[in-house]
Amino acid sequence: MIFIKTEIDGVFALKPEPNRDKRGYFQRLYDASEFKKKKIKFNFVQVNQSMSRNAGTIRGIHMQKSPKSEDKLVQCIKGSIFDVIIDLREDSKTYGKWIGEVLEANKKMIFIPKGCAHGFQTLTKNAIVLYQASEYYLPDYEIGIRWNDPYFNIKWPIKKVIVSKKDLSWSNFSIQR
């Protein structure tokens, strides 16, 4: 398992190291000892999966606020997505910064620490995403950022988007502060 630093402190892209033979491959998707070596405490309590029928679908951008904030390990297991992480940790040197990573089926994962919001846009039809979370989903602690919030000006790859009513309803970030 290879950990690759990103431009946001504490966010890592992870590349599995498949062992291949004529049958296919075997790879570790999570290893607590590897995370511990990187000084990352990640114990997941919930595993979620989403399937999006259409390319251009945006899910998020969400996070849970303290004291129920969560770490996430996100992997695309079918198709591909443009995964977005926004650093909302006020004490972070990368506060307010966002990054986007393309995740293709089973090729790369992304670790998102507490205090960072997460969302993605599907790049293919029938994309399936698997999330491991360190905290149970609690709607009373959920906050969100609208996909087209002018404060962040995220450059989504597909211009024709499909977004839920809930995700369209979030206030501008500058108003939330």
Disulfide bonds with the S-S distance in Angstrom:
none
